[in-house]
Amino acid sequence: MNRLLQVSMILAIIFYFICLFSLLRKNKVTLKYILLWLFTGLVMFLIAVFPAILEVPLHLLGIVEFTNGVFALILFFLILIIMFLTIVVSDLGEKQRILVQKMAIYEKRIRELEEREKIS
């Protein structure tokens, strides 16, 4: 790997970790969601420091250029993260739907009780 690329990757990953910890410190992201981002950053850091880790897998996949392999790996991690976040959003949407339905039922019950009070 080119030394300039290696240094650039390490600096970018350090900035990445600073941003992650800043978001965590400001409570913008909860710990359970930031763990996936931290794992991704750790893998990228290991690849930047020890580029030989990727030589055999890239060779087996037929990828000649190291930068193409790194790009493919980053793309793979981003797709995994998007899939994970899609699952989380879908689950929250379902929970919200159930909560809104329960709230509507409770509001109806309150109106019925208020009507009974007026009649009595």
MOPAC internal coordinates of N, CA, C and O (Angstrom, degrees):
PM7 1SCF
backbone

  N    0.0000 0     0.00 0     0.00 0    0    0    0
  C    1.4579 1     0.00 0     0.00 0    1    0    0
  C    1.5209 1   108.50 1     0.00 0    2    1    0
  O    1.2310 1   120.98 1   -37.09 1    3    2    1
  N    1.2867 1   115.73 1   142.91 1    3    2    1
  C    1.4474 1   123.56 1   177.40 1    5    3    2
  C    1.5330 1   109.25 1   -62.78 1    6    5    3
  O    1.2310 1   120.08 1   -44.42 1    7    6    5
  N    1.3331 1   117.44 1   135.58 1    7    6    5
  C    1.4767 1   121.40 1  -178.98 1    9    7    6
  C    1.5276 1   111.85 1   -62.03 1   10    9    7
  O    1.2310 1   120.55 1   141.54 1   11   10    9
  N    1.3227 1   116.56 1   -38.46 1   11   10    9
  C    1.4649 1   119.83 1   178.94 1   13   11   10
  C    1.5272 1   110.77 1   -63.15 1   14   13   11
  O    1.2310 1   120.58 1   138.10 1   15   14   13
  N    1.3253 1   116.50 1   -41.90 1   15   14   13
  C    1.4650 1   120.48 1   176.91 1   17   15   14
  C    1.5255 1   110.42 1   -63.62 1   18   17   15
  O    1.2310 1   120.44 1   138.40 1   19   18   17
  N    1.3279 1   116.76 1   -41.60 1   19   18   17
  C    1.4654 1   120.96 1  -179.02 1   21   19   18
  C    1.5276 1   110.89 1   -63.93 1   22   21   19
  O    1.2310 1   120.29 1   133.72 1   23   22   21
  N    1.3061 1   117.05 1   -46.28 1   23   22   21
  C    1.4717 1   120.61 1   179.20 1   25   23   22
  C    1.5214 1   110.56 1   -65.41 1   26   25   23
  O    1.2310 1   120.38 1   139.70 1   27   26   25
  N    1.3320 1   116.88 1   -40.30 1   27   26   25
  C    1.4652 1   120.31 1   178.87 1   29   27   26
  C    1.5247 1   110.94 1   -63.13 1   30   29   27
  O    1.2310 1   120.53 1   138.17 1   31   30   29
  N    1.3315 1   116.59 1   -41.83 1   31   30   29
  C    1.4593 1   120.22 1   178.73 1   33   31   30
  C    1.5221 1   111.12 1   -63.81 1   34   33   31
  O    1.2310 1   120.42 1   135.82 1   35   34   33
  N    1.3155 1   116.80 1   -44.18 1   35   34   33
  C    1.4694 1   120.19 1  -179.42 1   37   35   34
  C    1.5238 1   110.55 1   -62.83 1   38   37   35
  O    1.2310 1   120.04 1   136.16 1   39   38   37
  N    1.3340 1   117.52 1   -43.84 1   39   38   37
  C    1.4628 1   120.19 1   178.55 1   41   39   38
  C    1.5330 1   111.74 1   -64.76 1   42   41   39
  O    1.2310 1   120.69 1   139.45 1   43   42   41
  N    1.3318 1   116.28 1   -40.55 1   43   42   41
  C    1.4689 1   119.72 1   178.63 1   45   43   42
  C    1.5253 1   110.82 1   -64.39 1   46   45   43
  O    1.2310 1   120.41 1   140.71 1   47   46   45
  N    1.3282 1   116.83 1   -39.29 1   47   46   45
  C    1.4653 1   120.35 1  -179.46 1   49   47   46
  C    1.5257 1   110.82 1   -70.03 1   50   49   47
  O    1.2310 1   119.98 1   143.63 1   51   50   49
  N    1.3189 1   117.64 1   -36.37 1   51   50   49
  C    1.4751 1   120.24 1   175.58 1   53   51   50
  C    1.5220 1   109.72 1   -62.45 1   54   53   51
  O    1.2310 1   120.17 1   135.71 1   55   54   53
  N    1.3346 1   117.28 1   -44.29 1   55   54   53
  C    1.4598 1   121.07 1   177.03 1   57   55   54
  C    1.5344 1   110.30 1   -62.03 1   58   57   55
  O    1.2310 1   120.72 1   140.23 1   59   58   57
  N    1.3277 1   116.22 1   -39.77 1   59   58   57
  C    1.4633 1   123.11 1   177.55 1   61   59   58
  C    1.5251 1   110.61 1   -58.07 1   62   61   59
  O    1.2310 1   120.46 1   132.50 1   63   62   61
  N    1.3438 1   116.73 1   -47.50 1   63   62   61
  C    1.4614 1   120.40 1   179.22 1   65   63   62
  C    1.5321 1   111.96 1   -65.77 1   66   65   63
  O    1.2310 1   120.33 1   142.74 1   67   66   65
  N    1.3212 1   116.98 1   -37.26 1   67   66   65
  C    1.4724 1   120.04 1   177.07 1   69   67   66
  C    1.5284 1   109.65 1   -61.50 1   70   69   67
  O    1.2310 1   120.37 1   136.39 1   71   70   69
  N    1.3353 1   116.89 1   -43.61 1   71   70   69
  C    1.4679 1   120.73 1   178.45 1   73   71   70
  C    1.5316 1   110.99 1   -63.42 1   74   73   71
  O    1.2310 1   120.29 1   137.19 1   75   74   73
  N    1.3333 1   117.06 1   -42.81 1   75   74   73
  C    1.4658 1   120.25 1   179.81 1   77   75   74
  C    1.5226 1   111.58 1   -61.57 1   78   77   75
  O    1.2310 1   120.79 1   132.68 1   79   78   77
  N    1.3324 1   116.10 1   -47.32 1   79   78   77
  C    1.4635 1   118.99 1  -178.54 1   81   79   78
  C    1.5254 1   111.69 1   -69.09 1   82   81   79
  O    1.2310 1   120.29 1   149.70 1   83   82   81
  N    1.3250 1   117.06 1   -30.30 1   83   82   81
  C    1.4584 1   120.26 1   174.87 1   85   83   82
  C    1.5284 1   110.64 1   -65.08 1   86   85   83
  O    1.2310 1   120.42 1   135.55 1   87   86   85
  N    1.3308 1   116.80 1   -44.45 1   87   86   85
  C    1.4684 1   120.57 1   177.48 1   89   87   86
  C    1.5225 1   111.14 1   -62.84 1   90   89   87
  O    1.2310 1   120.75 1   140.17 1   91   90   89
  N    1.3181 1   116.16 1   -39.83 1   91   90   89
  C    1.4599 1   120.50 1   179.82 1   93   91   90
  C    1.5254 1   110.92 1   -67.05 1   94   93   91
  O    1.2310 1   120.56 1   138.21 1   95   94   93
  N    1.3225 1   116.54 1   -41.79 1   95   94   93
  C    1.4637 1   121.21 1  -179.37 1   97   95   94
  C    1.5278 1   111.54 1   -65.44 1   98   97   95
  O    1.2310 1   120.19 1   144.50 1   99   98   97
  N    1.3350 1   117.25 1   -35.50 1   99   98   97
  C    1.4671 1   121.70 1   179.96 1  101   99   98
  C    1.5279 1   112.14 1   -84.84 1  102  101   99
  O    1.2310 1   120.14 1  -175.12 1  103  102  101
  N    1.3237 1   117.34 1     4.88 1  103  102  101
  C    1.4642 1   123.25 1  -178.70 1  105  103  102
  C    1.5255 1   113.06 1    58.55 1  106  105  103
  O    1.2310 1   120.47 1  -146.53 1  107  106  105
  N    1.3141 1   116.71 1    33.47 1  107  106  105
  C    1.4691 1   121.07 1   176.26 1  109  107  106
  C    1.5261 1   110.70 1   -81.92 1  110  109  107
  O    1.2310 1   120.77 1   153.95 1  111  110  109
  N    1.3471 1   116.12 1   -26.05 1  111  110  109
  C    1.4544 1   122.44 1  -179.57 1  113  111  110
  C    1.5178 1   107.53 1  -136.04 1  114  113  111
  O    1.2310 1   120.38 1   -42.47 1  115  114  113
  N    1.3301 1   116.87 1   137.53 1  115  114  113
  C    1.4558 1   119.32 1   178.41 1  117  115  114
  C    1.5219 1   110.39 1   -79.22 1  118  117  115
  O    1.2310 1   121.31 1   -19.51 1  119  118  117
  N    1.3041 1   115.10 1   160.49 1  119  118  117
  C    1.4514 1   121.45 1  -175.54 1  121  119  118
  C    1.5236 1   112.29 1   -60.79 1  122  121  119
  O    1.2310 1   120.24 1   139.67 1  123  122  121
  N    1.3252 1   117.15 1   -40.33 1  123  122  121
  C    1.4719 1   118.34 1  -176.21 1  125  123  122
  C    1.5242 1   112.07 1   -65.64 1  126  125  123
  O    1.2310 1   119.61 1   151.41 1  127  126  125
  N    1.3305 1   118.34 1   -28.59 1  127  126  125
  C    1.4563 1   120.09 1   178.63 1  129  127  126
  C    1.5154 1   112.29 1   -84.96 1  130  129  127
  O    1.2310 1   120.35 1   152.89 1  131  130  129
  N    1.3105 1   116.93 1   -27.11 1  131  130  129
  C    1.4513 1   119.42 1  -177.99 1  133  131  130
  C    1.5267 1   111.68 1   -79.71 1  134  133  131
  O    1.2310 1   120.08 1   163.56 1  135  134  133
  N    1.3336 1   117.45 1   -16.44 1  135  134  133
  C    1.4623 1   120.08 1  -179.54 1  137  135  134
  C    1.5295 1   111.78 1   -61.24 1  138  137  135
  O    1.2310 1   119.83 1   141.40 1  139  138  137
  N    1.3125 1   117.93 1   -38.60 1  139  138  137
  C    1.4588 1   120.81 1   178.29 1  141  139  138
  C    1.5255 1   110.60 1   -64.39 1  142  141  139
  O    1.2310 1   120.47 1   138.67 1  143  142  141
  N    1.3185 1   116.70 1   -41.33 1  143  142  141
  C    1.4624 1   120.52 1   177.79 1  145  143  142
  C    1.5340 1   110.70 1   -65.88 1  146  145  143
  O    1.2310 1   120.40 1   140.89 1  147  146  145
  N    1.3352 1   116.83 1   -39.11 1  147  146  145
  C    1.4633 1   120.20 1   177.96 1  149  147  146
  C    1.5228 1   111.08 1   -64.87 1  150  149  147
  O    1.2310 1   120.35 1   138.08 1  151  150  149
  N    1.3317 1   116.94 1   -41.92 1  151  150  149
  C    1.4615 1   120.38 1   177.66 1  153  151  150
  C    1.5226 1   110.75 1   -61.05 1  154  153  151
  O    1.2310 1   120.35 1   136.00 1  155  154  153
  N    1.3125 1   116.93 1   -44.00 1  155  154  153
  C    1.4617 1   121.06 1   178.65 1  157  155  154
  C    1.5253 1   110.84 1   -61.05 1  158  157  155
  O    1.2310 1   120.45 1   135.52 1  159  158  157
  N    1.3124 1   116.75 1   -44.48 1  159  158  157
  C    1.4583 1   120.62 1   178.44 1  161  159  158
  C    1.5241 1   112.47 1   -63.98 1  162  161  159
  O    1.2310 1   120.76 1   142.04 1  163  162  161
  N    1.3217 1   116.15 1   -37.96 1  163  162  161
  C    1.4626 1   120.17 1   178.79 1  165  163  162
  C    1.5294 1   110.66 1   -64.70 1  166  165  163
  O    1.2310 1   120.32 1   136.51 1  167  166  165
  N    1.3354 1   116.99 1   -43.49 1  167  166  165
  C    1.4657 1   120.37 1   177.88 1  169  167  166
  C    1.5262 1   110.00 1   -61.93 1  170  169  167
  O    1.2310 1   120.28 1   135.47 1  171  170  169
  N    1.3210 1   117.07 1   -44.53 1  171  170  169
  C    1.4652 1   120.20 1   179.13 1  173  171  170
  C    1.5330 1   111.26 1   -63.48 1  174  173  171
  O    1.2310 1   120.39 1   141.82 1  175  174  173
  N    1.3244 1   116.86 1   -38.18 1  175  174  173
  C    1.4661 1   120.46 1   178.60 1  177  175  174
  C    1.5288 1   110.49 1   -64.81 1  178  177  175
  O    1.2310 1   120.56 1   136.33 1  179  178  177
  N    1.3297 1   116.53 1   -43.67 1  179  178  177
  C    1.4715 1   119.80 1   178.36 1  181  179  178
  C    1.5241 1   111.30 1   -61.68 1  182  181  179
  O    1.2310 1   120.60 1   140.30 1  183  182  181
  N    1.3259 1   116.46 1   -39.70 1  183  182  181
  C    1.4673 1   119.91 1   178.72 1  185  183  182
  C    1.5266 1   110.57 1   -67.61 1  186  185  183
  O    1.2310 1   120.00 1   142.58 1  187  186  185
  N    1.3264 1   117.61 1   -37.42 1  187  186  185
  C    1.4561 1   120.59 1   179.72 1  189  187  186
  C    1.5278 1   111.01 1   -68.29 1  190  189  187
  O    1.2310 1   120.33 1   140.48 1  191  190  189
  N    1.3258 1   116.97 1   -39.52 1  191  190  189
  C    1.4672 1   120.43 1  -178.14 1  193  191  190
  C    1.5340 1   110.80 1   -79.16 1  194  193  191
  O    1.2310 1   120.53 1   139.81 1  195  194  193
  N    1.3362 1   116.60 1   -40.19 1  195  194  193
  C    1.4637 1   121.46 1  -179.16 1  197  195  194
  C    1.5294 1   109.76 1  -120.99 1  198  197  195
  O    1.2310 1   119.73 1  -102.36 1  199  198  197
  N    1.3232 1   118.12 1    77.64 1  199  198  197
  C    1.4659 1   120.40 1  -175.78 1  201  199  198
  C    1.5316 1   113.58 1   -64.77 1  202  201  199
  O    1.2310 1   120.21 1   161.26 1  203  202  201
  N    1.3180 1   117.21 1   -18.74 1  203  202  201
  C    1.4708 1   119.96 1  -179.78 1  205  203  202
  C    1.5315 1   111.74 1   -65.02 1  206  205  203
  O    1.2310 1   120.21 1   161.12 1  207  206  205
  N    1.3405 1   117.21 1   -18.88 1  207  206  205
  C    1.4628 1   121.26 1   178.14 1  209  207  206
  C    1.5304 1   111.00 1   -56.87 1  210  209  207
  O    1.2310 1   120.80 1   144.73 1  211  210  209
  N    1.3191 1   116.07 1   -35.27 1  211  210  209
  C    1.4700 1   120.20 1  -175.83 1  213  211  210
  C    1.5234 1   114.56 1   -90.43 1  214  213  211
  O    1.2310 1   119.67 1   170.37 1  215  214  213
  N    1.3169 1   118.23 1    -9.63 1  215  214  213
  C    1.4654 1   119.47 1  -173.87 1  217  215  214
  C    1.5206 1   112.57 1   -59.26 1  218  217  215
  O    1.2310 1   119.71 1   128.79 1  219  218  217
  N    1.3229 1   118.16 1   -51.21 1  219  218  217
  C    1.4703 1   121.14 1  -177.34 1  221  219  218
  C    1.5321 1   111.58 1   -66.34 1  222  221  219
  O    1.2310 1   119.23 1   130.30 1  223  222  221
  N    1.3640 1   119.07 1   -49.70 1  223  222  221
  C    1.4763 1   117.47 1   179.04 1  225  223  222
  C    1.5274 1   112.93 1   -60.02 1  226  225  223
  O    1.2310 1   120.25 1   140.61 1  227  226  225
  N    1.3422 1   117.13 1   -39.39 1  227  226  225
  C    1.4650 1   119.04 1   179.40 1  229  227  226
  C    1.5225 1   110.94 1   -66.30 1  230  229  227
  O    1.2310 1   120.31 1   140.37 1  231  230  229
  N    1.3256 1   117.02 1   -39.63 1  231  230  229
  C    1.4578 1   120.56 1   178.69 1  233  231  230
  C    1.5354 1   110.72 1   -63.51 1  234  233  231
  O    1.2310 1   120.85 1   137.97 1  235  234  233
  N    1.3441 1   115.97 1   -42.03 1  235  234  233
  C    1.4670 1   120.00 1   178.97 1  237  235  234
  C    1.5274 1   112.11 1   -64.60 1  238  237  235
  O    1.2310 1   120.67 1   147.27 1  239  238  237
  N    1.3212 1   116.32 1   -32.73 1  239  238  237
  C    1.4675 1   120.39 1   178.75 1  241  239  238
  C    1.5240 1   112.57 1   -82.78 1  242  241  239
  O    1.2310 1   120.34 1   172.15 1  243  242  241
  N    1.3137 1   116.96 1    -7.85 1  243  242  241
  C    1.4599 1   120.83 1   179.06 1  245  243  242
  C    1.5124 1   113.57 1    83.14 1  246  245  243
  O    1.2310 1   119.84 1  -161.99 1  247  246  245
  N    1.3140 1   117.91 1    18.01 1  247  246  245
  C    1.4611 1   121.87 1   178.95 1  249  247  246
  C    1.5217 1   107.65 1   -91.14 1  250  249  247
  O    1.2310 1   120.88 1   -60.39 1  251  250  249
  N    1.3267 1   115.92 1   119.61 1  251  250  249
  C    1.4616 1   120.76 1  -174.53 1  253  251  250
  C    1.5257 1   111.71 1   -86.15 1  254  253  251
  O    1.2310 1   120.52 1   133.86 1  255  254  253
  N    1.3116 1   116.61 1   -46.14 1  255  254  253
  C    1.4656 1   121.21 1  -176.82 1  257  255  254
  C    1.5259 1   111.00 1   -84.71 1  258  257  255
  O    1.2310 1   120.64 1   -48.20 1  259  258  257
  N    1.3228 1   116.39 1   131.80 1  259  258  257
  C    1.4605 1   121.40 1   180.00 1  261  259  258
  C    1.5305 1   111.08 1   -63.24 1  262  261  259
  O    1.2310 1   120.31 1   139.69 1  263  262  261
  N    1.3141 1   117.01 1   -40.31 1  263  262  261
  C    1.4666 1   119.98 1  -178.98 1  265  263  262
  C    1.5275 1   111.54 1   -63.06 1  266  265  263
  O    1.2310 1   120.32 1   144.13 1  267  266  265
  N    1.3360 1   116.99 1   -35.87 1  267  266  265
  C    1.4698 1   119.61 1   176.46 1  269  267  266
  C    1.5256 1   110.48 1   -65.53 1  270  269  267
  O    1.2310 1   120.45 1   141.91 1  271  270  269
  N    1.3266 1   116.74 1   -38.09 1  271  270  269
  C    1.4575 1   120.98 1   178.04 1  273  271  270
  C    1.5134 1   112.09 1   -65.21 1  274  273  271
  O    1.2310 1   120.83 1   137.36 1  275  274  273
  N    1.3298 1   116.02 1   -42.64 1  275  274  273
  C    1.4711 1   120.33 1   178.32 1  277  275  274
  C    1.5218 1   109.84 1   -64.62 1  278  277  275
  O    1.2310 1   120.68 1   137.69 1  279  278  277
  N    1.3214 1   116.30 1   -42.31 1  279  278  277
  C    1.4605 1   120.42 1   178.01 1  281  279  278
  C    1.5260 1   110.73 1   -61.01 1  282  281  279
  O    1.2310 1   120.16 1   135.88 1  283  282  281
  N    1.3370 1   117.30 1   -44.12 1  283  282  281
  C    1.4624 1   121.30 1   179.05 1  285  283  282
  C    1.5295 1   110.64 1   -63.65 1  286  285  283
  O    1.2310 1   120.03 1   140.28 1  287  286  285
  N    1.3221 1   117.54 1   -39.72 1  287  286  285
  C    1.4654 1   121.03 1   178.99 1  289  287  286
  C    1.5285 1   111.56 1   -65.88 1  290  289  287
  O    1.2310 1   120.93 1   137.40 1  291  290  289
  N    1.3238 1   115.84 1   -42.60 1  291  290  289
  C    1.4601 1   119.83 1   177.56 1  293  291  290
  C    1.5335 1   109.98 1   -62.40 1  294  293  291
  O    1.2310 1   120.64 1   136.81 1  295  294  293
  N    1.3207 1   116.38 1   -43.19 1  295  294  293
  C    1.4609 1   120.78 1   178.14 1  297  295  294
  C    1.5264 1   110.82 1   -61.40 1  298  297  295
  O    1.2310 1   120.25 1   138.67 1  299  298  297
  N    1.3224 1   117.13 1   -41.33 1  299  298  297
  C    1.4588 1   121.87 1   178.24 1  301  299  298
  C    1.5279 1   110.84 1   -60.89 1  302  301  299
  O    1.2310 1   120.32 1   132.74 1  303  302  301
  N    1.3302 1   116.99 1   -47.26 1  303  302  301
  C    1.4694 1   120.52 1   179.03 1  305  303  302
  C    1.5248 1   111.72 1   -63.16 1  306  305  303
  O    1.2310 1   120.41 1   140.53 1  307  306  305
  N    1.3172 1   116.82 1   -39.47 1  307  306  305
  C    1.4665 1   119.29 1   178.90 1  309  307  306
  C    1.5203 1   111.40 1   -64.67 1  310  309  307
  O    1.2310 1   120.33 1   140.75 1  311  310  309
  N    1.3151 1   116.98 1   -39.25 1  311  310  309
  C    1.4627 1   119.86 1   177.28 1  313  311  310
  C    1.5265 1   110.37 1   -64.18 1  314  313  311
  O    1.2310 1   120.02 1   138.28 1  315  314  313
  N    1.3344 1   117.56 1   -41.72 1  315  314  313
  C    1.4682 1   120.47 1   177.01 1  317  315  314
  C    1.5289 1   111.49 1   -60.94 1  318  317  315
  O    1.2310 1   120.61 1   136.47 1  319  318  317
  N    1.3162 1   116.44 1   -43.53 1  319  318  317
  C    1.4580 1   120.48 1  -179.57 1  321  319  318
  C    1.5294 1   110.32 1   -65.12 1  322  321  319
  O    1.2310 1   120.32 1   137.76 1  323  322  321
  N    1.3188 1   116.99 1   -42.24 1  323  322  321
  C    1.4708 1   120.16 1   178.78 1  325  323  322
  C    1.5270 1   110.46 1   -63.22 1  326  325  323
  O    1.2310 1   120.15 1   139.08 1  327  326  325
  N    1.3346 1   117.31 1   -40.92 1  327  326  325
  C    1.4620 1   119.79 1   177.52 1  329  327  326
  C    1.5311 1   110.44 1   -62.45 1  330  329  327
  O    1.2310 1   120.12 1   136.11 1  331  330  329
  N    1.3370 1   117.38 1   -43.89 1  331  330  329
  C    1.4590 1   121.83 1   179.13 1  333  331  330
  C    1.5261 1   110.67 1   -60.53 1  334  333  331
  O    1.2310 1   120.49 1   134.15 1  335  334  333
  N    1.3279 1   116.67 1   -45.85 1  335  334  333
  C    1.4576 1   120.31 1  -178.82 1  337  335  334
  C    1.5319 1   111.48 1   -68.82 1  338  337  335
  O    1.2310 1   120.02 1   147.88 1  339  338  337
  N    1.3222 1   117.56 1   -32.12 1  339  338  337
  C    1.4600 1   120.63 1   175.75 1  341  339  338
  C    1.5219 1   110.55 1   -63.96 1  342  341  339
  O    1.2310 1   120.58 1   138.95 1  343  342  341
  N    1.3186 1   116.50 1   -41.05 1  343  342  341
  C    1.4661 1   120.50 1   176.79 1  345  343  342
  C    1.5161 1   110.36 1   -62.00 1  346  345  343
  O    1.2310 1   120.22 1   136.11 1  347  346  345
  N    1.3224 1   117.19 1   -43.89 1  347  346  345
  C    1.4620 1   121.37 1  -179.94 1  349  347  346
  C    1.5269 1   110.64 1   -63.09 1  350  349  347
  O    1.2310 1   120.14 1   134.55 1  351  350  349
  N    1.3239 1   117.33 1   -45.45 1  351  350  349
  C    1.4619 1   121.33 1  -179.13 1  353  351  350
  C    1.5272 1   110.60 1   -65.00 1  354  353  351
  O    1.2310 1   120.36 1   139.04 1  355  354  353
  N    1.3200 1   116.92 1   -40.96 1  355  354  353
  C    1.4608 1   119.93 1   178.61 1  357  355  354
  C    1.5253 1   111.13 1   -62.26 1  358  357  355
  O    1.2310 1   120.82 1   137.48 1  359  358  357
  N    1.3159 1   116.05 1   -42.52 1  359  358  357
  C    1.4625 1   120.65 1   178.70 1  361  359  358
  C    1.5262 1   110.83 1   -63.74 1  362  361  359
  O    1.2310 1   120.54 1   137.78 1  363  362  361
  N    1.3214 1   116.57 1   -42.22 1  363  362  361
  C    1.4694 1   119.65 1   178.38 1  365  363  362
  C    1.5266 1   111.68 1   -66.05 1  366  365  363
  O    1.2310 1   120.27 1   143.60 1  367  366  365
  N    1.3284 1   117.10 1   -36.40 1  367  366  365
  C    1.4701 1   120.21 1   176.80 1  369  367  366
  C    1.5139 1   111.65 1   -62.73 1  370  369  367
  O    1.2310 1   120.56 1   138.67 1  371  370  369
  N    1.3232 1   116.54 1   -41.33 1  371  370  369
  C    1.4648 1   120.62 1   178.58 1  373  371  370
  C    1.5299 1   110.54 1   -66.12 1  374  373  371
  O    1.2310 1   120.66 1   137.38 1  375  374  373
  N    1.3300 1   116.35 1   -42.62 1  375  374  373
  C    1.4663 1   119.70 1   178.36 1  377  375  374
  C    1.5238 1   111.07 1   -63.76 1  378  377  375
  O    1.2310 1   120.24 1   142.09 1  379  378  377
  N    1.3160 1   117.15 1   -37.91 1  379  378  377
  C    1.4618 1   120.80 1   178.49 1  381  379  378
  C    1.5249 1   110.62 1   -65.56 1  382  381  379
  O    1.2310 1   120.32 1   137.99 1  383  382  381
  N    1.3306 1   117.00 1   -42.01 1  383  382  381
  C    1.4620 1   120.59 1   178.92 1  385  383  382
  C    1.5284 1   110.68 1   -60.06 1  386  385  383
  O    1.2310 1   120.37 1   134.24 1  387  386  385
  N    1.3207 1   116.91 1   -45.76 1  387  386  385
  C    1.4655 1   121.17 1   179.06 1  389  387  386
  C    1.5218 1   110.58 1   -63.19 1  390  389  387
  O    1.2310 1   120.39 1   138.35 1  391  390  389
  N    1.3294 1   116.87 1   -41.65 1  391  390  389
  C    1.4652 1   121.11 1  -179.93 1  393  391  390
  C    1.5259 1   111.34 1   -63.83 1  394  393  391
  O    1.2310 1   120.01 1   137.64 1  395  394  393
  N    1.3196 1   117.58 1   -42.36 1  395  394  393
  C    1.4706 1   121.24 1   178.77 1  397  395  394
  C    1.5252 1   110.38 1   -64.46 1  398  397  395
  O    1.2310 1   119.99 1   139.43 1  399  398  397
  N    1.3304 1   117.62 1   -40.57 1  399  398  397
  C    1.4601 1   120.39 1   178.34 1  401  399  398
  C    1.5273 1   110.89 1   -63.72 1  402  401  399
  O    1.2310 1   120.10 1   135.90 1  403  402  401
  N    1.3249 1   117.41 1   -44.10 1  403  402  401
  C    1.4657 1   120.40 1   178.58 1  405  403  402
  C    1.5198 1   110.76 1   -62.83 1  406  405  403
  O    1.2310 1   120.70 1   139.22 1  407  406  405
  N    1.3215 1   116.27 1   -40.78 1  407  406  405
  C    1.4577 1   120.29 1   179.75 1  409  407  406
  C    1.5253 1   110.66 1   -63.26 1  410  409  407
  O    1.2310 1   119.94 1   139.62 1  411  410  409
  N    1.3230 1   117.71 1   -40.38 1  411  410  409
  C    1.4627 1   121.14 1   178.52 1  413  411  410
  C    1.5311 1   110.66 1   -64.53 1  414  413  411
  O    1.2310 1   120.39 1   140.29 1  415  414  413
  N    1.3286 1   116.86 1   -39.71 1  415  414  413
  C    1.4725 1   120.15 1   177.50 1  417  415  414
  C    1.5227 1   110.33 1   -63.43 1  418  417  415
  O    1.2310 1   120.39 1   135.71 1  419  418  417
  N    1.3316 1   116.86 1   -44.29 1  419  418  417
  C    1.4702 1   120.35 1   179.68 1  421  419  418
  C    1.5233 1   111.53 1   -64.23 1  422  421  419
  O    1.2310 1   120.22 1   140.45 1  423  422  421
  N    1.3228 1   117.19 1   -39.55 1  423  422  421
  C    1.4633 1   120.19 1   177.73 1  425  423  422
  C    1.5230 1   110.78 1   -63.33 1  426  425  423
  O    1.2310 1   120.21 1   139.37 1  427  426  425
  N    1.3170 1   117.20 1   -40.63 1  427  426  425
  C    1.4564 1   121.01 1   178.27 1  429  427  426
  C    1.5308 1   110.26 1   -63.00 1  430  429  427
  O    1.2310 1   120.24 1   136.56 1  431  430  429
  N    1.3259 1   117.14 1   -43.44 1  431  430  429
  C    1.4642 1   121.32 1   179.01 1  433  431  430
  C    1.5288 1   110.73 1   -62.79 1  434  433  431
  O    1.2310 1   120.20 1   139.44 1  435  434  433
  N    1.3218 1   117.23 1   -40.56 1  435  434  433
  C    1.4699 1   120.47 1   179.22 1  437  435  434
  C    1.5262 1   109.85 1   -63.98 1  438  437  435
  O    1.2310 1   120.32 1   135.86 1  439  438  437
  N    1.3434 1   117.00 1   -44.14 1  439  438  437
  C    1.4699 1   119.55 1   178.29 1  441  439  438
  C    1.5202 1   111.70 1   -61.59 1  442  441  439
  O    1.2310 1   120.55 1   139.13 1  443  442  441
  N    1.3317 1   116.56 1   -40.87 1  443  442  441
  C    1.4674 1   119.92 1   178.30 1  445  443  442
  C    1.5307 1   111.09 1   -64.02 1  446  445  443
  O    1.2310 1   120.28 1   138.44 1  447  446  445
  N    1.3263 1   117.06 1   -41.56 1  447  446  445
  C    1.4635 1   120.44 1   178.38 1  449  447  446
  C    1.5274 1   111.33 1   -65.80 1  450  449  447
  O    1.2310 1   120.24 1   141.75 1  451  450  449
  N    1.3225 1   117.15 1   -38.25 1  451  450  449
  C    1.4526 1   120.72 1   177.96 1  453  451  450
  C    1.5300 1   110.19 1   -66.17 1  454  453  451
  O    1.2310 1   120.13 1   140.79 1  455  454  453
  N    1.3143 1   117.36 1   -39.21 1  455  454  453
  C    1.4672 1   121.43 1   177.69 1  457  455  454
  C    1.5372 1   110.07 1   -63.43 1  458  457  455
  O    1.2310 1   120.06 1   137.78 1  459  458  457
  N    1.3234 1   117.49 1   -42.22 1  459  458  457
  C    1.4653 1   121.35 1   178.84 1  461  459  458
  C    1.5272 1   110.95 1   -63.77 1  462  461  459
  O    1.2310 1   120.70 1   143.24 1  463  462  461
  N    1.3377 1   116.27 1   -36.76 1  463  462  461
  C    1.4618 1   120.19 1   178.43 1  465  463  462
  C    1.5114 1   111.08 1   -65.50 1  466  465  463
  O    1.2310 1   120.37 1   140.34 1  467  466  465
  N    1.3307 1   116.90 1   -39.66 1  467  466  465
  C    1.4676 1   120.82 1   179.02 1  469  467  466
  C    1.5189 1   111.16 1   -64.78 1  470  469  467
  O    1.2310 1   120.61 1   141.33 1  471  470  469
  N    1.3297 1   116.45 1   -38.67 1  471  470  469
  C    1.4610 1   121.49 1  -177.92 1  473  471  470
  C    1.5387 1   110.15 1   -69.82 1  474  473  471
  O    1.2310 1   120.20 1   142.25 1  475  474  473
  N    1.2989 1   117.23 1   -37.75 1  475  474  473
  C    1.4792 1   120.72 1  -175.54 1  477  475  474
  C    1.4869 1   113.12 1   -72.49 1  478  477  475
  O    1.2310 1   120.10 1   180.00 1  479  478  477

